[in-house]
């Protein structure tokens, strides 16, 4: 079993920055792709950014140029640096880890990010 614990959310003014962290623990075989997703009120959950085991990244258009995903494999932790935050970034941010080969995925419980305008 794998547990994902997000941290770093909070209240920030528009234009500010936050750094989210997601620490994975438990029985993890190898390095797995991980990603950040968000769920805003009245909207569907959407992808924010993903990072492969080798460090290749992918971003939603809304995140490009403002957010940076990174990982520390030694710590089993993935980060999301968010700059130039906008009110529309307000959401609960979730961390996900998955394995296509083994057919599983894990989600964290989420961390709230609120951007005041």
Secondary structure, 3 states (H helix, E strand, C coil): CEEEEEECCEEEECCCCEEEEEEEEECCCCCCEEEEEEECCCCCCEEEEEECCCCCEEECCCCCCCEEEEEEHHHCEEEEEECCCCHHHCEEEEEEEEECCCCEEEECCCEEEEEEC
